[in-house]
Amino acid sequence: MMKKVTIAAVGLAVTLFLGTYVAPTFANDVNSFFNSTENIDSGMKKAYNEGFVKPLDLKVTDQGITIEVKEVLADTMRIVIICQAKDQEGNPIDLDPSYLQFIIKDGMGNPSIDPIMGGWRTSKRGHQLMVELALTKSNTVEKKLPDKVNVELNWKQINETSGDWMLNIPIDMAKAKAVTKTVEINKQYTTPQGLMIDLKRIELAPSLMLLSLETKSTPALYQQKEESLISKGLTVENKPGEPSLPFMLAHEIQEYKLAYELLDQQGNIVAAWDEISDRNLSKQKNTINEMSGGYKWLLHAFAPLTEKPEQLMFKLRAIYSKELADFNVKLKLDDLNKVQIDAKNKGSKFTFSNFSLKEDEKVTDIDGHPIMGKGGIVHIQAELAEHIVGLDVWQAKDENGKEYKVRLEKQSTVGDDGKVSFQGVLVIEQLLEQPKELTLSYHISEIQHRDVSWEESIDLNPLTSTVIVNDRTEGKAAKELKPELQSTKSQPESQQAAQQVPQMTVNDDEAIKKNIEATLRLKYMSIKDLKKNYNIDFIVHNAVKNKYGVYKMAFYDLKSQRELYVIDFVDLEYLEQFGTNTGSGSWQIARLSDGLYVSIDSLKKNGIIQ
């Protein structure tokens, strides 16, 4: 069947490149995907209301199936495309994103941003498909977004029908770039714990506000952690056949997280970031988590400001660290249903009660907590000591020495005294028969450090332009020309001198790489371990590469000798990560020093492991 491609713009003349801005009257369309709250964040909604959503009627037909691109939202932070498929009679067809491939090219046709490396997601509303690409990691100081880009969409299969559906969407970014404001900050602070925070810049775009930060450990803190690992017998290497607990704890205690606020000139909190592990306790406000990310270099995305203040105040509220804990309690299970057991640990108080066995895999509501999978259930109430906001890495051991993984499902609150309390259940995974005794323990306490003191005024209307060289600002910025814009809580000169950021050495760089590896190893499984423990290998399905270096790999069940999932793949260098939505789900893969690793979450969500 002949394939045809047509394009028409609603209410606008068609030019070579489709501009990203239309008058808000054109955007006021009740049928627009963006004229809703479903699957739409507040940043998309604001960009829509301000005219940065363009209605389109771009179509391609093959094998009797037509794919239509209905709308596109584009600014310097993201591109969002709304599309749908119909049969010859105009009836809607489900459009599976698993078969979608796309690439972004510059105006000359050269690949500019390759979404096969991650940063994109899809969602559906009815039969309409939303494809969203985050530009936050690609549009950096070192690599600026071109003024003109082409988004190339391609399907080779729709449900059971093979064909070739190719669409090119030209986008002019010039106006979006013109209204995007970048303000260099480049201010540093070192916490009393030894965490160095570099507040780099803030970017204001139609669909979101992006704050860039960088965190490092001081040499003293790094040395302290190294000595702690040695003294506690912990290891940063997870060797086959050795217990995983020392490895897991080694990387838990090296992790630091942030909590801060952005305030307007009236002192109102317009945005807040809070990385506390317990989401029930988080004070985040106006965050857009899908656009955020980073490990050493942090990109925190927020909804765009509804007002346009001249200044914002950055206020560091707390940092979080994780420390080793030493707690265990022995429970006689026959007695636990008759009398509760109380325990204490360094100011924290616990009450354990009511043991039961969950004997099926389906989700069951237990005291308001949806619990999935088989295992033992122990009810728990706790009041944590001051500054402790969470407990992690729970374990159980029966009277025969057999160990079990334990997860805590809870609901937390904060009292008037600032202390955290929770009630919930401990799920002892894969405990199929009731033992006589269980010894419960946890190994990590999460600490909230509120002894920080840093406020930084951010002038959103700097008097002078700045030149960026190697991520540093040359020349005087507006803040240096206007002393009254400095923080109202300035630090004593001696404290400021003590907090100057030390120069990082080659050894520090190697340490950072080690930490990145260690963090990934906590959430990723090596292909070697996948093969050893689950008889599943990762093999070449089709070695033919396209012009972007993409080829086909497959997860292969060695026992049944069949392919489970076929996915797109690219060759990775050391510490490169890869994300794809091909196959039957989302996959995240990384190359570490000893080979390829795949996200455990990806393996679970796609049914490869439990």
N, C-alpha and C positions, 0 to 999 in steps of 0.2 A: 504494500500500500504506500502511496506517495506521502511524504512527510511535508508539512507546511508550517511556516512560522509567520506570525503576524504581530504587529505592535500598534497600540493606539493609546494616547494619554487622555485621561478624562478632563475635559475643560481646558486643556493646555496644548499649545503647539508642540510637536515633536521636534527635538533638536538632536544633534549627534550624541550628546551626553545628557542624561536626565538629572536636572538639578535636585539637590536634597531639600530645597525649601519651596513650599507652596503657600499661598495666602491662607490664613486660618479659616476663611469661609469655605475653601475647598476641603479642608480637613474635617469640617463639621458634617460627617456622613454617618447616619445612624447605622448603616450596614458595615461600617469599618470594623475590622478585627480589633482595632485599638480603642474603639468607642465602647469599652467594657472594662470590667475589673478582672475577668477570668484570664489567667495566664499572662497578665500584663502587670508589670511593676509600675510604681508611681513615676519613675523616670521616663518610661515609654509614653505614659499618659501625658506628661508635661510636654514632651517633644511633639506628640500628636497635636495637642492643643495649640502649640506655637508654630505649627505648619511644617514640621520636619518629617511628615509622612506623605508620600506621594502615591496617589491612586494610579494604577496601571491596568492595562488590558493586554498583557504580553502572553502569547500562546504558542504552543508547538503541538502538532498532531502526528501520531504514528500508530499504526496497527489499530486504528479506530478509537484510540484514547487520546484525549486532549489534556495537556497540563497547562494551567493558567497561573500567571503571577498577577495577583490582584493589588498588592500594596508593597511598598518598601519604605522602611525607616532607616535613615543613614545619618550618622554624625561621626565625629572623630573618635568616638569610644566604642561604637558597635554598628553593625548592619543587621537589620531584621527584615526578613522576606516572608510574605504571606502567599501561599500557593494552594492550589487544589486541582483535582483530576476529575474528568467527566467522560462518560462513554458516548457513543454516537448519538444516543437519544437525549443527551444532556443530563443523564442521571449521575449523581456524585459517586465517585469510586474512592475507596480508602487508599491513601497515598502513604506507603510505608517508607519512613526515612532510612531504613536499613540499606536500601539500594541507591541512596543518593550519594553522588560525588560532586564536590564543587571546589573551585579555586578562584582566588582573587588575583587579577592582573592589573598592572598599571596601564596608562593610556597607550603605551607602545606595544602592549600584548605580552609583556614579560611577567612571569609569576611574581607577585608582590608579597602576599600573605597566604601561606598554605594551611588551610583549615584541617588538613589530615593530621597535623601535629597537635590538634586539640584546641580548646577555647571556644567550641561551638556546641550548641544544644538544640533540641527540637521539642516542640510540644504541640498538642492538637486541641482544637475546639470544633466538635462535630467532624465534618469532613475537610476542614481547613487545616493546613499544616504550617506552623511557624518555624522558620529556620533562623537561628540567631548566632552571630559570630561576634565574640568579644575582641575588640581591637586594643584593649588596655595594655596587653603585654607586647603587642607588635608595634604600636605607635609610641616609640621611645625617643629619648634624646638622640640616640645613635642612629635610629632609623625612622624618619618621618613618613607619615602617610602621604602618598601622591595626591595631587589635586584632582586627578581623574582616575577612576578605577573601573574595571569590568568584573562583575560577579558572574561566573560561569557555572550554571547548574546542569547536571547530567544524570539521567536515569537510564540504565540499560535494562531494567526489568520493573514492571508494575504488577504486583501480585504474581500470577502465573504467566503473564504475557511478557515475552522478550521483545525489545525494540531499541530505539535510539531517540531519546527525548532530550535535546540540548537547547538551553536557553542562555542568552547573554544579556545581562542587565547592566547597561552603562550608567555610572553614577558620577556626578560632579560634586566633589567634596569642598570646593572653594568656599561656598557660603557658610558651610558648617565649620570649616576651619577659621573663617573670619570672625565668627561669633564665639569661638572657643578661647577662653582666657587661661593662660599659664602663668602662674606666679611662683618664682623661685624663692625658697625660704632658706635652706642650707644652714640650719641651726642644730646644735648638738647638745645632748645632756647625758650624763652618766648617773645611773641610779645608785643608791647606797649599796646595792647588792653587786654592782659591777657590770651592769648591762648598759652598753652604749647605744643610744638611740639617735639617729640622724634624721631629722625632719627635712625632707628634700624639697618637695614642691606640692602645689595644689593646682588642679586643672578643673575648669568649669566649662562643661559642655551642655548642649541642650538636653541630653537624656540622663546625665549623671555628673556627679562631682567626684573626682579621684584624688586621693591623698597618697603620696609616695613617701615611704620611710625605709630606713635600713637599720638593722640591729646587729650588734656584734658583742662578744664578750671581751672585757678587758683582759690583758695578759694575766693579771693576778687571778681573775675569776676562772679563766681557762685552766691555770695551774692548779687552783683549788679543786676544780672538778676532776682533773686527772688524778690527783692524789687521793680523792675520795673513792674513785673507781678502784684504785689499787688496794686501798685499805679495806674495802668492802668485798673484794673478790669479784668485782663485776667486769664485764668484757664488752667491747664494742664490736666484736666479731661473733657471728652466730655460726659456729662450726657444726657440721652434720654429726648427729649422734650425741651431742652435748645438750644439757638442759638449756631451755630457752629463757628461763626466768632471769638469770644474770645479765643476759643481753638486753632483754626488755627493760629492766630496771635501769641499766646504764644509760639508756637514751631518754627515758622518762625524766631523770633528774637533771638532764642538760637542757631541758626545754623551758623557755620563758615566753610568756604571752603578755599582751598589753590591754589596758582599759583606759580610754581617754574620751574627752568631750570636745566638741566644737561649739562655741557660744557666739551669739551675735552681740551687737553693741549694747543691747539692753540686758545682757546676761542670760538670755533664753538659750536653752540647749537646742540647737538646730540639727545636730547629728551626734551620734555616740558610737564608739567601737568598744566591744567588751568580749574578750576571748576566754572568759571563764568556761570551764568544761561543762558545767551544769547549765543547760539552756534555760531552765526554769529561773535561774538567778541572774541571767544576763540583762544588762541595762542598755543593750544596743538600741539605736534609734535611727530610722531612715537608712538602714544599710541595704545594699543590693549585693548579696553574697555571691551570686552567680558571676558577677563581674570582678570579684576580688580574688586575690591569690598571692602566691609568693612564699619563699622560705626565708632567705637572707634579705632579699629586696622585697618589701611588702607593698602591695597595691590594694588600698582599701577604698571600695566604691560606695557612694552614698547617693540617695535621691538628690536631684538638683535643688538648689535653694529656691523657695517660693518667692522670697523677697530678694533684693539685691543690696546687701549691706556693704559698706565701704571697708569694714574690717571683720575678721573673725578672730576669736581667741582659742588657741589650742591649749587644752588643760589636761595634763597627764593625771589620771585618777589613781591608778594602781598598776602594778605588774604582778604576774602570777608565776610561781615556781612550783616544782614538784620535789618533795623530799622523801627520803626513805622512812618507812614506818615499821614498827615492830609490835604487832598485835596478834594475839590468837586467843580463842576461847573454845573450850571443849563442851560439846552439847551431847547429852544422853537423850536420844530421840524419843524413847518411850515416855520419858518424863516431860518432854517439852510441850506436849499437848495438855499437860495437867498444871504445870507451873512455868512461868516465864523465867528466863535467866538474864540477870543484869551483869554488865561488865563496864569497866572504865579503862581509859588509856590516855594518859597525859592530858587530862582535862576534858576529854570527850566521853560521853556516857551512851551506853547502848542497852537495848532490851530486845531479846530474842524470844520468839514464841511460835507455836503451831507449825509442826512439820507435816508435810503431805507429799505424795508422789503424783506427778502429772504423767499420765501413761499414754498420751497420744501426741501427735505432731501438730495438730491444728491449733490455731490461735484461740486461747481461752482467757476470759476476763477474770483476773484474780485481784480482788480489792481495788478495782479501777485500773489495773495494769494489764494490758494485752500481752500475754505470755505465749510464745511459740516454742514448740519442741518438747521432747520428753525430758524429765529430770526431777530432782527434789526441790521442794519449796520451803523456805524458812522465812517467817515474817520478822521484820526488823524495824525498830524505831531508834532514832539517834539524835543527840544534841551535841554538836561539834564544838571543840574548844575555840577560843578566840583566834581569829585570823585563818583558821582551817575552813575551807569552803568545799572540799570534796575529798572522797576516798576512792582509790582505784587499785587495780590488780588484786582482786579477791581470789582466794583459793580455798579448797576444802580437801581434807584428808580423812579417810575412814580408819577404823581401828586396825585394819590390816596394812595400812600405809599406802593404799591406793589414792592417787591424787585426782582431783576433778577441777575443771575450770568453773568459775562462778561469775555470774553477771548480776549487777545490782540494778533493779528497776525501782524507781522511787519518785516521790513528789516532795520538793524541797520548799522551805519558807525561811525568811529572815526575820528574827524577832526584833523588838524595840532595842535590845542590847547589841544588835548587830551580829549575833551568833546565828549560825545556820542549823536548822533542824530538818529532819526528813523522816518519812515513814514509807515503807515499801516491802519488797520481797527480794530475797537472795535466791537466784535460780542456779541450782547445782546441775550443770549440764551433763546429760547422759548418765545420771544416777538412776538406774532402773529398778533396784531393790533397796529396801530400807536397811541400812547398816545399824549396828548398835550405837555407834558414836560417830560424830563428825567434829573435826577440829577446823574452825573457820579462821581465816586470817586475811589481812590486807597488807599491802607492802608500800603503798604510795599515799602520801597526804598532799593535797593541793593547797598551797599557802597564798593568801592574798596579802601583798605588801603595799600598805597605804602610806608608808613613810617616804613618799616621793614628793618633790616640790618643783614643778616645772610648768610655767605658763608662757606661751609665746604668742605675741600679737602678729597676725597675718594681714598685711595691707593688700586688699584686693584691687586697689587702684594705684599701683606703683608709679612714682614720678618719672623714673628713668627706665629705659629698656635694658635688658641684660644680655650678655653674650655667654653661651654655654660652651665650655671647653673641657672635654673629659669629665663631664658631669659636675663641673664646678662653675660658679658664677664669677666672671671677671668684671671689674668696674664696680662702682657703688650702686647698691640697690636702694629703693626708696626708703626702706626701714633705716638704713644707715644715715640718710639725709634728714629723717624726721625722728628725733629721739623720743618725742612724745608718744610714738606708736609702740615703743618697747613695752614689755610686760610690766604690769603694775607690781608684780612680785619679783623684783630683781634679786639675784643672789649676791652675797658678799664676794668681794674680789678674790679672797683667799679660796672660797669654795669654787668659784668659776675657774681659777687656775688649777685647782685639784681635779676639775672635771674635764680638762682638755683631752681630746681624743688621742690616744697613743697611735703611732704609726703601726700598721699591720705588717708583719713579716711574711716571708715565704712559708715558714712553718705554720703561721696562723692560717694562711690560705689553704694549706693541706689539711689543717684541722677543720676548716669550714667544709671542705669536700667530704671529709670523713663523716661530719655531722649530717650532711645532706644524704649520704649513703645510708647512714644509720637510721635516719628518719624514714627513708623509703623502705628499708628492710622491715620496719615495724608493720607496714601496711601492705607490703608486696611479698609475693612468694616467688622463689626462683623457679625457672623452668625445670632445673635439676630436681628440686624437691617435689614439684608437681608430678614429674615422671616417677620418682622413687616412691612417693606416698600414695599416689592416686592412679598410677599407670596411665597417665595422660601426657602426651608429648605435644610439642609445638613444631609443626613441620611445614615445608614448602608445599603449597597447593598448586601454584602456577608461578614460575620464576620469571615470566615475561614482565618487564617493567614498562610503565607508561612514561611519558616525557617528564613527569615529575618524580620519577624514581619509585613509584608505588607498584607493589606486586601483591600476590595473594599468599597468605599463610593460613594454617588451619590447626585447631586444637584436635588432636587425634587420640581416640581411645584405643590403647594398645591391646586391651583385653578383647573387645568386640571387633577390633580392627576396622573401625569406621571413623569418618570425620564428624566431629560434633559441631564445629562452627568454622566457617571460612571468613576471614577478615582482611581488610586492606592493611598493608604494612609498608614501612620504609626502613632502610638500614639506619641504625642508630650509633652515634658515637658515645663515648663515656659520659655518663650523667645526663644524656639526652632522654627526654620523655616523649611519649607518643600516645595520642588519643584518637579513637575512631568510633563512629557509630554504625559501622558496617557489620555485616553478619546478622545476628539477631538481637543485638543489644550494644551497650556502651562498653568500651574496653580501654584500659589504661596500662601501658607497658613502659618499662624503663630499662636502660642498660647500665649496670653497675660494673665494678671492677672484675667480678667473677662471672659475668654473663647477663642474660636477659631475666627480668623479673616482671610478673604480671600482678596487677592489683588484686588483693584478696577479695575486696568488695566486688570487683568485676566478675571474679570466678563464682562468687556466691549468687549474685543477681542473675547470672546467666545459667545457673543450675549445674555448674561443673563440680563444685564442692558444696558441702553443707556447712 
